[in-house]
Amino acid sequence: MKKRMFWSVVSVLCIILVWNLYTIFYGTSGDKALAINYATEYVSERYNLPIESLRTDEPTYNFSHGTYMTKVRNTKALESYLINVKITSKGDMQRIEEYSKNPVREYR
């Protein structure tokens, strides 16, 4: 009985450890959603574009800088904006950085 309980506790702790390591290196889904919202709002306000014409790719987490990198696309003008968003542990935006050559022209 004690062995079974011991291995149950060890299994739960291993699952928690794996989940924490995953979120450290790949970010969380909640923070990714916030990064999408912050990046879209930033591009809309900075370049005076309607939010309806913007589409945002799913961000990737850059572990070394603690930022989410994403691409916001203007579907009407075929332009894209490369944005890095850093989010605090409370879900607030700490800073936004953008690629120096924004907007980037897309060719199709």
C-alpha positions as CSV (number, residue, x, y, z in Angstrom):
1,M,0.0,0.0,0.0
2,K,2.8,2.4,0.9
3,K,4.7,1.6,-2.3
4,R,1.6,2.3,-4.4
5,M,1.1,5.6,-2.7
6,F,4.7,6.5,-3.1
7,W,4.7,5.8,-6.8
8,S,1.5,7.8,-7.2
9,V,3.1,10.8,-5.6
10,V,6.2,10.5,-7.7
11,S,4.2,10.2,-10.8
12,V,2.2,13.4,-10.0
13,L,5.4,15.2,-9.2
14,C,7.0,14.1,-12.5
15,I,4.0,15.4,-14.5
16,I,4.2,18.7,-12.7
17,L,8.0,18.9,-13.4
18,V,7.5,18.2,-17.1
19,W,4.7,20.8,-17.4
20,N,6.8,23.4,-15.7
21,L,9.8,22.7,-17.9
22,Y,7.6,22.9,-21.0
23,T,6.2,26.3,-20.0
24,I,9.7,27.6,-19.2
25,F,11.0,26.8,-22.7
26,Y,7.9,27.2,-24.9
27,G,5.7,29.7,-23.0
28,T,2.1,29.3,-22.0
29,S,-1.0,29.4,-24.1
30,G,-2.4,32.3,-22.0
31,D,0.7,34.4,-22.6
32,K,0.6,33.5,-26.3
33,A,-2.9,34.8,-26.6
34,L,-1.9,38.0,-24.8
35,A,1.1,38.4,-27.1
36,I,-1.3,38.1,-30.1
37,N,-3.6,40.8,-28.6
38,Y,-0.8,43.2,-27.7
39,A,0.9,42.8,-31.0
40,T,-2.3,43.4,-33.0
41,E,-3.3,46.4,-31.0
42,Y,0.2,47.9,-31.2
43,V,0.3,47.6,-35.1
44,S,-3.2,48.9,-35.3
45,E,-2.4,52.0,-33.3
46,R,1.1,52.6,-34.6
47,Y,0.3,52.4,-38.3
48,N,-3.3,53.5,-38.0
49,L,-4.7,50.3,-39.5
50,P,-8.1,48.7,-38.7
51,I,-7.9,45.6,-36.6
52,E,-10.2,43.8,-39.0
53,S,-7.6,43.9,-41.7
54,L,-4.9,42.4,-39.5
55,R,-4.1,38.7,-39.0
56,T,-1.5,37.6,-36.4
57,D,0.5,34.3,-36.7
58,E,0.9,32.2,-33.6
59,P,3.9,33.5,-31.7
60,T,7.0,31.5,-30.8
61,Y,8.6,31.9,-27.4
62,N,12.2,33.0,-27.4
63,F,13.5,31.6,-24.1
64,S,16.8,33.5,-24.1
65,H,15.1,36.9,-24.2
66,G,11.8,35.9,-22.6
67,T,9.8,37.4,-25.5
68,Y,7.1,36.1,-27.9
69,M,8.0,36.7,-31.5
70,T,5.1,37.1,-34.0
71,K,4.2,38.4,-37.4
72,V,1.2,40.6,-37.9
73,R,-0.1,40.6,-41.4
74,N,-2.0,43.4,-43.1
75,T,-4.3,41.4,-45.4
76,K,-5.3,44.3,-47.6
77,A,-1.9,45.8,-48.3
78,L,0.1,42.5,-48.3
79,E,2.5,43.9,-45.7
80,S,3.7,42.2,-42.5
81,Y,5.1,43.6,-39.3
82,L,7.6,41.6,-37.1
83,I,6.9,42.2,-33.4
84,N,8.5,41.0,-30.2
85,V,6.4,41.2,-27.1
86,K,7.6,40.7,-23.5
87,I,4.9,39.9,-21.0
88,T,5.3,40.1,-17.2
89,S,4.3,37.3,-14.9
90,K,1.0,39.2,-14.1
91,G,0.0,39.2,-17.8
92,D,0.9,42.9,-18.4
93,M,2.9,44.0,-21.4
94,Q,6.4,45.0,-20.3
95,R,7.6,46.1,-23.7
96,I,7.2,45.7,-27.5
97,E,10.0,45.8,-30.0
98,E,9.6,45.8,-33.7
99,Y,11.8,45.0,-36.7
100,S,13.6,48.1,-37.9
101,K,12.4,47.6,-41.5
102,N,8.7,47.3,-40.7
103,P,6.5,47.0,-42.8
104,V,7.9,44.2,-44.8
105,R,6.3,43.8,-48.2
106,E,4.9,40.3,-49.0
107,Y,4.9,38.9,-52.5
108,R,2.4,36.3,-53.6
